[in-house]
């Protein structure tokens, strides 16, 4: 059975989940990344992307994710189509990797951006990377160069970060600087090791 030792790592847009995933890996935790898996699947599905959305979303033999993302976020039907195509494929790849990780009998993380929204994974424990909404908005605008309106639209497409914090087993606070975040990650890893006496 997959997911026996899995912990879902989640957050919201621009809360710093990717940074936390890297820091966790540096601290010796194993991480399965749903985004990396989805990018790979998308790049292996060029013909499907062309047939479904058109050739303008392909450049140099790869999917232009930013361009496709902008399109699907403003077209609900296209978003549904893309998700219906990708999600089953992502899930079966995560499941395969999860079974392999379970054989080590020690916790590992599965980085799942929409863990609470989609409820697709039967994982008991979760850790949320938390950033207050105002900082989240500021970071997202700075990182992506989107307008305030577009940024708010993207953020609103996910469950509010405060709700995710309430649902989580653990919280990693990313409201300050990188040093503070590193400390939060180390404390989390210590907790996990203590639980499993490793």
Beta strands, then each sheet from edge to edge (+ up, - down):
strand 1: 6-10
strand 2: 31-33
strand 3: 58-59
strand 4: 62-63
strand 5: 108-111
strand 6: 125-130
strand 7: 170-173
sheet 1: 2+ 5+ 1+ 6+ 7+
sheet 2: 3+ 4-
end
